[in-house]
């Protein structure tokens, strides 16, 4: 029996394929322009504390979309944390104002989740299974909690495309 490589194991690939959006879900995005949303960055949100989020503290930030945007992937960086000790937890909300002026809110997660479950790196972004279309006027609100016993410099970026 030879060396076992999970990448080439057909059964394992069918159970857990490479995480990329399905081609049928992204066919309408062929002419889009890349657009990154820095939804949370401690250097700008926490400038008064030296650009870091203190130990076991949380912070919030929001971003107002001025144009239609399709969310495709998530990227994050941090200064403290490891595979055994998650760096931070994250929760994302959105609000949209309808034609009558009433706001409707939506939570993407019921509770904050560990960053390792939702974010990739710049080299390997975490792609969503299906792109999420967000119309102009949508407000994205995020809550980040530092799970480390030391100050943490956290940056969260959502990647997507705008009509091109």
Protein Blocks (a to p, Z undefined) as FASTA:
>chain_A
ZZddfklmmklmmmmgcddddfklmmmmmmpccddddfbafklmmmmnoopacehiacdd
ddddfbdcddfbdcdddfbdcfklcfbdcddddddddfkopacdddfbfbdcdfklmpcc
fklccddfbdcdddehiacddddddfbfbdcdddddddddddZZ
